[in-house]
Amino acid sequence: MDQTVPRSLFPRRARLRRVAPRLLSTRYSSEPRSPYVARWRLGLIAACCLSVGLALWQADPSPYLLADPGLARLLRGMALIKGMIAIAAASAVYWRLALPASGTVAALYVISSSVLMGSSMLIWQLSHIGPAALLFHGAALSMLVVAWRER
């Protein structure tokens, strides 16, 4: 008794066998495929470095550290967690920018990533904690909405 299934029942599987090697070799490669892609990735790195640098330059945390060291330690721990989230999000955006994206989507990703980085650094500096937290959550939400609505 022959247990083979006709190929017409699973056309996607046959197509996947043909397309899979190409997907793995080009789509998931970390090498940029064009100068346009490399520009967006370089812009991401530059924007994140600029926002972190401006946040470090903007404030001096020493008065807050002397006033209440316990609260400062708690806030810095929270800023460390937010910084790890921002680094993970920027890494995901860096990976995503290796694939073709429209200019609007790429710009929103770059802006959201840089705002995430800068706001977590503002919280680390214990400066403008309320607005920085709002900026952080707004940028995270905008990044999620862009990823959700991207085609």
C-alpha positions as a printed NumPy array, in Angstrom:
array([[ 0.   ,  0.   ,  0.   ],
       [ 1.49 ,  3.293, -1.124],
       [ 1.353,  6.071,  1.521],
       [ 2.628,  8.937, -0.648],
       [ 0.666, 12.155, -0.721],
       [ 0.166, 13.876, -4.058],
       [ 2.249, 17.051, -4.367],
       [-0.78 , 19.117, -5.297],
       [-2.083, 18.895, -1.719],
       [ 0.936, 20.772, -0.336],
       [ 2.063, 23.346, -2.91 ],
       [ 3.593, 25.614, -0.264],
       [ 5.977, 22.917,  0.905],
       [ 7.345, 22.443, -2.622],
       [ 7.701, 26.189, -3.042],
       [ 9.443, 26.442,  0.325],
       [11.995, 23.848, -0.776],
       [12.797, 26.002, -3.792],
       [12.849, 29.34 , -1.973],
       [14.386, 28.416,  1.396],
       [18.046, 28.436,  0.306],
       [17.643, 31.924, -1.171],
       [15.91 , 33.228,  1.947],
       [18.604, 31.931,  4.229],
       [21.427, 33.241,  2.092],
       [20.18 , 36.819,  1.496],
       [17.274, 37.777,  3.687],
       [18.771, 36.875,  7.033],
       [22.292, 37.954,  6.24 ],
       [23.757, 40.622,  8.502],
       [25.625, 42.142,  5.558],
       [23.925, 45.246,  4.157],
       [22.788, 44.684,  0.592],
       [22.996, 48.239, -0.665],
       [24.468, 51.599,  0.346],
       [20.91 , 52.748,  1.134],
       [20.624, 50.051,  3.808],
       [24.063, 50.888,  5.153],
       [23.064, 54.564,  5.456],
       [20.051, 53.751,  7.626],
       [22.154, 51.489,  9.832],
       [24.843, 54.148, 10.18 ],
       [22.138, 56.709, 10.944],
       [20.801, 54.435, 13.683],
       [24.21 , 54.164, 15.321],
       [24.864, 57.905, 15.006],
       [21.427, 58.883, 16.36 ],
       [21.73 , 56.541, 19.351],
       [25.237, 57.793, 20.172],
       [24.108, 61.405, 19.827],
       [21.082, 60.969, 22.095],
       [23.137, 59.173, 24.757],
       [25.853, 61.826, 24.554],
       [23.363, 64.677, 24.881],
       [21.717, 63.014, 27.863],
       [25.087, 62.539, 29.572],
       [26.122, 66.098, 28.847],
       [22.814, 67.603, 29.965],
       [22.747, 66.776, 33.665],
       [24.891, 66.171, 36.712],
       [23.525, 63.458, 39.017],
       [25.708, 64.274, 42.053],
       [23.145, 66.438, 43.968],
       [20.54 , 63.702, 43.691],
       [23.015, 61.019, 44.711],
       [23.901, 62.961, 47.864],
       [20.307, 63.885, 48.753],
       [18.812, 60.392, 48.81 ],
       [21.206, 57.555, 47.972],
       [18.573, 54.835, 48.41 ],
       [16.177, 56.376, 45.917],
       [19.059, 57.108, 43.543],
       [20.103, 53.448, 43.665],
       [16.532, 52.345, 42.933],
       [16.176, 54.767, 40.031],
       [19.527, 53.766, 38.597],
       [18.519, 50.115, 38.773],
       [15.35 , 50.98 , 36.876],
       [17.416, 52.942, 34.35 ],
       [19.717, 49.95 , 33.913],
       [16.754, 47.722, 33.072],
       [15.404, 50.356, 30.66 ],
       [18.85 , 50.649, 29.098],
       [18.973, 46.906, 28.471],
       [15.541, 47.106, 26.851],
       [16.741, 50.007, 24.691],
       [19.871, 48.12 , 23.628],
       [17.803, 45.052, 22.729],
       [15.365, 47.2  , 20.734],
       [18.183, 49.009, 18.912],
       [19.797, 45.659, 18.097],
       [16.519, 44.38 , 16.68 ],
       [16.139, 47.566, 14.617],
       [19.723, 47.232, 13.365],
       [18.909, 43.694, 12.235],
       [15.619, 44.841, 10.688],
       [17.319, 47.586,  8.692],
       [19.308, 44.951,  6.793],
       [16.075, 44.186,  4.952],
       [14.403, 46.616,  2.564],
       [12.128, 49.109,  4.306],
       [10.379, 52.266,  3.23 ],
       [11.925, 55.559,  4.231],
       [ 9.128, 56.381,  6.666],
       [ 9.368, 53.051,  8.461],
       [13.156, 53.225,  8.686],
       [13.036, 56.818,  9.968],
       [10.465, 55.915, 12.63 ],
       [12.593, 52.969, 13.744],
       [15.724, 55.133, 13.988],
       [13.959, 57.952, 15.843],
       [12.263, 55.57 , 18.28 ],
       [15.519, 53.755, 19.016],
       [17.423, 56.955, 19.666],
       [14.67 , 58.287, 21.935],
       [14.707, 54.997, 23.867],
       [18.461, 55.256, 24.364],
       [18.426, 58.923, 25.316],
       [15.525, 58.641, 27.745],
       [17.058, 55.683, 29.561],
       [20.276, 57.674, 29.887],
       [18.347, 60.677, 31.252],
       [16.882, 58.411, 33.922],
       [20.388, 57.104, 34.681],
       [21.532, 60.707, 35.135],
       [18.567, 61.27 , 37.51 ],
       [17.452, 64.228, 35.435],
       [13.92 , 64.915, 34.208],
       [12.783, 61.459, 35.308],
       [ 9.065, 61.997, 34.631],
       [ 9.392, 63.296, 31.061],
       [12.143, 60.759, 30.342],
       [ 9.89 , 57.903, 31.453],
       [ 7.068, 59.239, 29.262],
       [ 9.458, 59.522, 26.32 ],
       [10.749, 55.998, 26.909],
       [ 7.294, 54.428, 26.988],
       [ 6.064, 56.533, 24.071],
       [ 9.048, 55.507, 21.941],
       [ 8.602, 51.852, 22.874],
       [ 4.924, 52.052, 21.974],
       [ 5.648, 53.788, 18.672],
       [ 8.238, 51.146, 17.801],
       [ 5.732, 48.387, 18.514],
       [ 3.039, 50.118, 16.447],
       [ 5.421, 50.586, 13.506],
       [ 6.455, 46.927, 13.673],
       [ 2.816, 45.867, 13.889],
       [ 1.629, 48.028, 10.986],
       [ 4.613, 47.447,  8.728],
       [ 3.887, 45.556,  5.545]])
